[in-house]
Protein backbone atom coordinates (compact mmCIF):
# COMPACT_ATOMS: atom_id res chain seq x y z
CA UNK A 1 0.00 0.00 0.00
CA UNK A 2 1.53 3.28 -1.10
CA UNK A 3 1.84 5.99 1.46
CA UNK A 4 1.35 9.47 0.14
CA UNK A 5 3.31 12.18 1.93
CA UNK A 6 1.76 15.61 1.95
CA UNK A 7 3.91 18.62 2.79
CA UNK A 8 2.20 21.79 3.82
CA UNK A 9 3.49 24.73 1.83
CA UNK A 10 4.09 27.75 4.02
CA UNK A 11 2.85 31.15 2.89
CA UNK A 12 5.43 33.30 1.11
CA UNK A 13 5.38 35.96 3.80
CA UNK A 14 6.24 33.33 6.46
CA UNK A 15 9.18 32.06 4.39
CA UNK A 16 10.45 35.61 3.89
CA UNK A 17 10.17 36.27 7.62
CA UNK A 18 12.11 33.11 8.45
CA UNK A 19 14.83 34.06 5.96
CA UNK A 20 15.04 37.56 7.40
CA UNK A 21 15.36 36.22 10.95
CA UNK A 22 18.25 33.99 9.86
CA UNK A 23 20.00 36.94 8.21
CA UNK A 24 19.40 39.11 11.30
CA UNK A 25 21.02 36.40 13.44
CA UNK A 26 23.95 36.20 11.02
CA UNK A 27 24.54 39.96 10.92
CA UNK A 28 24.12 40.37 14.68
CA UNK A 29 26.80 37.76 15.36
CA UNK A 30 29.26 39.93 13.43
CA UNK A 31 28.90 42.64 16.09
CA UNK A 32 30.44 40.33 18.70
CA UNK A 33 32.85 38.40 16.50
CA UNK A 34 34.28 41.49 14.75
CA UNK A 35 36.59 43.01 17.37
CA UNK A 36 37.17 46.24 15.45
CA UNK A 37 33.46 46.82 15.06
CA UNK A 38 32.84 46.06 18.73
CA UNK A 39 35.53 48.51 19.86
CA UNK A 40 34.07 51.17 17.59
CA UNK A 41 30.63 50.57 19.05
CA UNK A 42 31.92 51.20 22.56
CA UNK A 43 34.71 53.75 22.30
CA UNK A 44 33.83 56.00 19.37
CA UNK A 45 30.71 57.54 21.00
CA UNK A 46 32.57 58.05 24.27
CA UNK A 47 35.45 59.76 22.45
CA UNK A 48 33.11 62.14 20.61
CA UNK A 49 31.21 62.97 23.78
CA UNK A 50 34.25 63.71 25.94
CA UNK A 51 36.15 65.66 23.27
CA UNK A 52 33.26 67.86 22.19
CA UNK A 53 32.27 68.58 25.78
CA UNK A 54 35.86 69.50 26.67
CA UNK A 55 36.66 71.55 23.55
CA UNK A 56 33.42 73.48 22.99
CA UNK A 57 31.88 73.49 26.47
CA UNK A 58 33.41 76.73 27.73
CA UNK A 59 32.79 78.71 24.55
CA UNK A 60 29.20 77.69 23.85
CA UNK A 61 27.74 77.40 27.35
CA UNK A 62 27.18 81.18 27.43
CA UNK A 63 24.78 80.94 24.47
CA UNK A 64 22.60 78.28 26.11
CA UNK A 65 19.42 78.86 28.13
CA UNK A 66 19.92 79.54 31.82
CA UNK A 67 20.41 76.38 33.85
CA UNK A 68 21.32 74.18 30.85
CA UNK A 69 24.89 72.86 30.81
CA UNK A 70 26.66 72.27 27.52
CA UNK A 71 27.02 68.57 28.31
CA UNK A 72 23.25 68.21 28.72
CA UNK A 73 22.71 70.24 25.52
CA UNK A 74 25.30 68.18 23.64
CA UNK A 75 24.02 64.71 24.55
CA UNK A 76 21.15 64.67 22.05
CA UNK A 77 23.41 65.85 19.23
CA UNK A 78 26.11 63.27 19.95
CA UNK A 79 23.54 60.46 20.14
CA UNK A 80 21.99 61.33 16.78
CA UNK A 81 25.41 61.88 15.20
CA UNK A 82 26.57 58.47 16.42
CA UNK A 83 23.43 56.83 15.04
CA UNK A 84 23.87 58.57 11.67
CA UNK A 85 27.53 57.62 11.31
CA UNK A 86 26.81 54.17 12.73
CA UNK A 87 24.40 53.50 9.87
CA UNK A 88 27.38 53.43 7.50
CA UNK A 89 28.11 49.97 8.93
CA UNK A 90 25.04 48.76 7.04
CA UNK A 91 26.43 50.20 3.80
CA UNK A 92 29.82 48.56 4.36
CA UNK A 93 28.25 45.19 5.25
CA UNK A 94 26.02 45.20 2.16
CA UNK A 95 28.95 46.18 -0.07
CA UNK A 96 31.13 43.44 1.44
CA UNK A 97 28.47 40.79 0.82
CA UNK A 98 28.14 41.87 -2.80
CA UNK A 99 31.88 42.07 -3.44
CA UNK A 100 32.87 38.84 -1.67
CA UNK A 101 30.31 36.69 -3.49
CA UNK A 102 28.28 35.60 -0.47
CA UNK A 103 25.10 36.89 -2.12
CA UNK A 104 25.78 34.64 -5.12
CA UNK A 105 25.79 31.68 -2.75
CA UNK A 106 22.53 32.81 -1.21
CA UNK A 107 20.97 33.00 -4.69
CA UNK A 108 21.52 29.24 -5.08
CA UNK A 109 19.31 28.68 -2.03
CA UNK A 110 15.52 28.86 -1.84
CA UNK A 111 15.56 32.07 0.18
CA UNK A 112 14.23 35.59 -0.08
CA UNK A 113 16.71 37.90 -1.77
CA UNK A 114 15.69 40.92 0.30
CA UNK A 115 16.40 39.04 3.55
CA UNK A 116 20.07 40.03 3.28
CA UNK A 117 19.20 43.72 3.49
CA UNK A 118 16.72 43.10 6.31
CA UNK A 119 19.41 41.32 8.30
CA UNK A 120 21.92 44.16 8.02
CA UNK A 121 19.37 46.90 8.74
CA UNK A 122 17.91 45.26 11.85
CA UNK A 123 21.33 44.34 13.25
CA UNK A 124 22.23 48.01 12.81
CA UNK A 125 19.40 48.80 15.25
CA UNK A 126 21.03 46.50 17.82
CA UNK A 127 24.48 48.03 17.25
CA UNK A 128 23.30 51.61 17.58
CA UNK A 129 21.25 50.75 20.66
CA UNK A 130 24.40 49.46 22.32
CA UNK A 131 26.30 52.62 21.33
CA UNK A 132 23.56 54.86 22.71
CA UNK A 133 23.40 53.02 26.05
CA UNK A 134 27.19 53.13 26.39
CA UNK A 135 27.20 56.85 25.60
CA UNK A 136 24.50 57.61 28.16
CA UNK A 137 26.40 55.70 30.84
CA UNK A 138 29.59 57.57 29.97
CA UNK A 139 27.67 60.86 30.06
CA UNK A 140 26.36 60.08 33.54
CA UNK A 141 29.91 59.44 34.72
CA UNK A 142 31.20 62.83 33.49
CA UNK A 143 28.20 64.83 34.73
CA UNK A 144 25.24 64.44 32.36
CA UNK A 145 21.89 64.70 34.12
CA UNK A 146 18.38 64.53 32.68
CA UNK A 147 15.01 65.42 34.11
CA UNK A 148 13.15 63.31 31.55
CA UNK A 149 10.40 61.03 32.82
CA UNK A 150 10.02 57.35 31.99
CA UNK A 151 7.46 58.27 29.30
CA UNK A 152 9.90 60.79 27.84
CA UNK A 153 12.59 58.13 27.60
CA UNK A 154 10.19 55.80 25.82
CA UNK A 155 9.48 58.56 23.31
CA UNK A 156 13.22 59.20 22.91
CA UNK A 157 13.80 55.50 22.25
CA UNK A 158 10.98 55.40 19.71
CA UNK A 159 12.25 58.44 17.80
CA UNK A 160 15.84 57.14 17.76
CA UNK A 161 14.86 53.63 16.65
CA UNK A 162 12.69 55.01 13.84
CA UNK A 163 15.45 57.38 12.72
CA UNK A 164 18.07 54.60 12.87
CA UNK A 165 15.86 52.31 10.81
CA UNK A 166 15.34 55.06 8.23
CA UNK A 167 19.01 56.00 7.96
CA UNK A 168 20.07 52.35 7.75
CA UNK A 169 17.88 51.86 4.67
CA UNK A 170 19.43 54.99 3.18
CA UNK A 171 22.85 53.52 3.91
CA UNK A 172 21.78 50.25 2.25
CA UNK A 173 21.31 52.18 -1.01
CA UNK A 174 24.87 53.47 -0.72
CA UNK A 175 26.13 49.94 -0.09
CA UNK A 176 24.42 48.63 -3.22
CA UNK A 177 25.45 51.38 -5.64
CA UNK A 178 29.05 51.81 -4.43
CA UNK A 179 31.64 49.93 -6.46
CA UNK A 180 33.99 49.31 -3.53
CA UNK A 181 34.14 49.50 0.25
CA UNK A 182 36.34 52.58 -0.06
CA UNK A 183 33.64 54.24 -2.16
CA UNK A 184 31.09 53.38 0.53
CA UNK A 185 33.15 55.21 3.13
CA UNK A 186 33.55 58.46 1.21
CA UNK A 187 29.98 58.44 -0.09
CA UNK A 188 28.67 57.95 3.44
CA UNK A 189 30.93 60.73 4.67
CA UNK A 190 29.69 63.12 1.97
CA UNK A 191 26.08 62.45 2.98
CA UNK A 192 26.32 62.24 6.76
CA UNK A 193 28.99 64.84 7.55
CA UNK A 194 27.15 67.92 6.20
CA UNK A 195 23.85 66.83 7.75
CA UNK A 196 25.33 66.32 11.22
CA UNK A 197 27.68 69.29 11.40
CA UNK A 198 25.34 71.73 9.62
CA UNK A 199 22.71 71.11 12.28
CA UNK A 200 22.03 72.05 15.89
CA UNK A 201 23.93 69.03 17.16
CA UNK A 202 26.76 71.05 18.69
CA UNK A 203 25.67 74.69 18.67
CA UNK A 204 22.34 76.57 18.78
CA UNK A 205 21.06 77.80 15.42
CA UNK A 206 20.84 81.42 16.61
CA UNK A 207 24.54 82.07 15.97
CA UNK A 208 24.52 80.70 12.40
CA UNK A 209 24.51 82.76 9.21
CA UNK A 210 21.05 83.17 7.62
CA UNK A 211 21.78 80.73 4.77
CA UNK A 212 23.28 78.06 7.03
CA UNK A 213 20.51 78.52 9.59
CA UNK A 214 17.82 78.08 6.91
CA UNK A 215 19.38 74.76 5.93
CA UNK A 216 20.12 73.61 9.48
CA UNK A 217 16.64 74.12 10.91
CA UNK A 218 14.87 72.50 7.95
CA UNK A 219 16.74 69.23 7.60
CA UNK A 220 15.86 65.87 9.19
CA UNK A 221 18.77 65.46 11.59
CA UNK A 222 18.06 68.79 13.28
CA UNK A 223 14.42 67.82 13.78
CA UNK A 224 15.43 64.54 15.42
CA UNK A 225 18.06 66.24 17.58
CA UNK A 226 15.70 68.98 18.76
CA UNK A 227 12.97 66.46 19.56
CA UNK A 228 15.34 64.28 21.59
CA UNK A 229 16.94 67.31 23.26
CA UNK A 230 13.59 68.73 24.31
CA UNK A 231 12.59 65.41 25.87
CA UNK A 232 15.94 64.99 27.64
CA UNK A 233 15.79 68.51 29.09
CA UNK A 234 12.02 68.39 29.81
CA UNK A 235 11.44 71.39 27.55
CA UNK A 236 8.53 72.04 25.14
CA UNK A 237 8.98 69.79 22.12
CA UNK A 238 6.97 71.99 19.75
CA UNK A 239 6.75 70.73 16.17
CA UNK A 240 10.04 68.83 16.36
CA UNK A 241 8.45 65.59 17.55
CA UNK A 242 6.06 65.04 14.69
CA UNK A 243 8.52 66.52 12.18
CA UNK A 244 11.15 63.99 13.26
CA UNK A 245 8.64 61.18 12.77
CA UNK A 246 7.49 62.50 9.39
CA UNK A 247 11.07 62.87 8.12
CA UNK A 248 11.98 59.35 9.27
CA UNK A 249 8.86 57.77 7.76
CA UNK A 250 9.42 59.71 4.53
CA UNK A 251 12.98 58.37 4.26
CA UNK A 252 11.75 54.82 4.91
CA UNK A 253 8.97 55.07 2.32
CA UNK A 254 11.48 56.17 -0.32
CA UNK A 255 14.68 54.36 0.67
CA UNK A 256 13.27 50.93 1.49
CA UNK A 257 11.75 50.14 -1.95
CA UNK A 258 14.63 51.84 -3.78
CA UNK A 259 17.24 49.79 -1.87
CA UNK A 260 15.26 46.59 -2.47
CA UNK A 261 14.87 47.31 -6.19
CA UNK A 262 18.55 48.18 -6.64
CA UNK A 263 19.60 45.07 -4.72
CA UNK A 264 17.39 42.76 -6.80
CA UNK A 265 18.58 44.40 -9.99
CA UNK A 266 22.25 44.04 -9.05
CA UNK A 267 22.00 40.44 -7.84
CA UNK A 268 19.90 39.26 -10.79
CA UNK A 269 22.64 40.07 -13.31
C-alpha positions in Angstrom: 0.0 0.0 0.0 1.5 3.3 -1.1 1.8 6.0 1.5 1.3 9.5 0.1 3.3 12.2 1.9 1.8 15.6 2.0 3.9 18.6 2.8 2.2 21.8 3.8 3.5 24.7 1.8 4.1 27.8 4.0 2.8 31.2 2.9 5.4 33.3 1.1 5.4 36.0 3.8 6.2 33.3 6.5 9.2 32.1 4.4 10.5 35.6 3.9 10.2 36.3 7.6 12.1 33.1 8.4 14.8 34.1 6.0 15.0 37.6 7.4 15.4 36.2 11.0 18.2 34.0 9.9 20.0 36.9 8.2 19.4 39.1 11.3 21.0 36.4 13.4 24.0 36.2 11.0 24.5 40.0 10.9 24.1 40.4 14.7 26.8 37.8 15.4 29.3 39.9 13.4 28.9 42.6 16.1 30.4 40.3 18.7 32.9 38.4 16.5 34.3 41.5 14.7 36.6 43.0 17.4 37.2 46.2 15.4 33.5 46.8 15.1 32.8 46.1 18.7 35.5 48.5 19.9 34.1 51.2 17.6 30.6 50.6 19.0 31.9 51.2 22.6 34.7 53.7 22.3 33.8 56.0 19.4 30.7 57.5 21.0 32.6 58.1 24.3 35.5 59.8 22.5 33.1 62.1 20.6 31.2 63.0 23.8 34.3 63.7 25.9 36.1 65.7 23.3 33.3 67.9 22.2 32.3 68.6 25.8 35.9 69.5 26.7 36.7 71.6 23.5 33.4 73.5 23.0 31.9 73.5 26.5 33.4 76.7 27.7 32.8 78.7 24.5 29.2 77.7 23.8 27.7 77.4 27.3 27.2 81.2 27.4 24.8 80.9 24.5 22.6 78.3 26.1 19.4 78.9 28.1 19.9 79.5 31.8 20.4 76.4 33.9 21.3 74.2 30.8 24.9 72.9 30.8 26.7 72.3 27.5 27.0 68.6 28.3 23.2 68.2 28.7 22.7 70.2 25.5 25.3 68.2 23.6 24.0 64.7 24.5 21.1 64.7 22.1 23.4 65.8 19.2 26.1 63.3 19.9 23.5 60.5 20.1 22.0 61.3 16.8 25.4 61.9 15.2 26.6 58.5 16.4 23.4 56.8 15.0 23.9 58.6 11.7 27.5 57.6 11.3 26.8 54.2 12.7 24.4 53.5 9.9 27.4 53.4 7.5 28.1 50.0 8.9 25.0 48.8 7.0 26.4 50.2 3.8 29.8 48.6 4.4 28.2 45.2 5.3 26.0 45.2 2.2 28.9 46.2 -0.1 31.1 43.4 1.4 28.5 40.8 0.8 28.1 41.9 -2.8 31.9 42.1 -3.4 32.9 38.8 -1.7 30.3 36.7 -3.5 28.3 35.6 -0.5 25.1 36.9 -2.1 25.8 34.6 -5.1 25.8 31.7 -2.7 22.5 32.8 -1.2 21.0 33.0 -4.7 21.5 29.2 -5.1 19.3 28.7 -2.0 15.5 28.9 -1.8 15.6 32.1 0.2 14.2 35.6 -0.1 16.7 37.9 -1.8 15.7 40.9 0.3 16.4 39.0 3.6 20.1 40.0 3.3 19.2 43.7 3.5 16.7 43.1 6.3 19.4 41.3 8.3 21.9 44.2 8.0 19.4 46.9 8.7 17.9 45.3 11.9 21.3 44.3 13.2 22.2 48.0 12.8 19.4 48.8 15.2 21.0 46.5 17.8 24.5 48.0 17.2 23.3 51.6 17.6 21.2 50.8 20.7 24.4 49.5 22.3 26.3 52.6 21.3 23.6 54.9 22.7 23.4 53.0 26.0 27.2 53.1 26.4 27.2 56.8 25.6 24.5 57.6 28.2 26.4 55.7 30.8 29.6 57.6 30.0 27.7 60.9 30.1 26.4 60.1 33.5 29.9 59.4 34.7 31.2 62.8 33.5 28.2 64.8 34.7 25.2 64.4 32.4 21.9 64.7 34.1 18.4 64.5 32.7 15.0 65.4 34.1 13.2 63.3 31.5 10.4 61.0 32.8 10.0 57.4 32.0 7.5 58.3 29.3 9.9 60.8 27.8 12.6 58.1 27.6 10.2 55.8 25.8 9.5 58.6 23.3 13.2 59.2 22.9 13.8 55.5 22.3 11.0 55.4 19.7 12.3 58.4 17.8 15.8 57.1 17.8 14.9 53.6 16.6 12.7 55.0 13.8 15.5 57.4 12.7 18.1 54.6 12.9 15.9 52.3 10.8 15.3 55.1 8.2 19.0 56.0 8.0 20.1 52.4 7.7 17.9 51.9 4.7 19.4 55.0 3.2 22.9 53.5 3.9 21.8 50.3 2.3 21.3 52.2 -1.0 24.9 53.5 -0.7 26.1 49.9 -0.1 24.4 48.6 -3.2 25.4 51.4 -5.6 29.1 51.8 -4.4 31.6 49.9 -6.5 34.0 49.3 -3.5 34.1 49.5 0.3 36.3 52.6 -0.1 33.6 54.2 -2.2 31.1 53.4 0.5 33.2 55.2 3.1 33.6 58.5 1.2 30.0 58.4 -0.1 28.7 57.9 3.4 30.9 60.7 4.7 29.7 63.1 2.0 26.1 62.4 3.0 26.3 62.2 6.8 29.0 64.8 7.5 27.2 67.9 6.2 23.9 66.8 7.7 25.3 66.3 11.2 27.7 69.3 11.4 25.3 71.7 9.6 22.7 71.1 12.3 22.0 72.0 15.9 23.9 69.0 17.2 26.8 71.0 18.7 25.7 74.7 18.7 22.3 76.6 18.8 21.1 77.8 15.4 20.8 81.4 16.6 24.5 82.1 16.0 24.5 80.7 12.4 24.5 82.8 9.2 21.0 83.2 7.6 21.8 80.7 4.8 23.3 78.1 7.0 20.5 78.5 9.6 17.8 78.1 6.9 19.4 74.8 5.9 20.1 73.6 9.5 16.6 74.1 10.9 14.9 72.5 8.0 16.7 69.2 7.6 15.9 65.9 9.2 18.8 65.5 11.6 18.1 68.8 13.3 14.4 67.8 13.8 15.4 64.5 15.4 18.1 66.2 17.6 15.7 69.0 18.8 13.0 66.5 19.6 15.3 64.3 21.6 16.9 67.3 23.3 13.6 68.7 24.3 12.6 65.4 25.9 15.9 65.0 27.6 15.8 68.5 29.1 12.0 68.4 29.8 11.4 71.4 27.5 8.5 72.0 25.1 9.0 69.8 22.1 7.0 72.0 19.7 6.7 70.7 16.2 10.0 68.8 16.4 8.4 65.6 17.5 6.1 65.0 14.7 8.5 66.5 12.2 11.1 64.0 13.3 8.6 61.2 12.8 7.5 62.5 9.4 11.1 62.9 8.1 12.0 59.4 9.3 8.9 57.8 7.8 9.4 59.7 4.5 13.0 58.4 4.3 11.8 54.8 4.9 9.0 55.1 2.3 11.5 56.2 -0.3 14.7 54.4 0.7 13.3 50.9 1.5 11.7 50.1 -1.9 14.6 51.8 -3.8 17.2 49.8 -1.9 15.3 46.6 -2.5 14.9 47.3 -6.2 18.6 48.2 -6.6 19.6 45.1 -4.7 17.4 42.8 -6.8 18.6 44.4 -10.0 22.2 44.0 -9.1 22.0 40.4 -7.8 19.9 39.3 -10.8 22.6 40.1 -13.3 
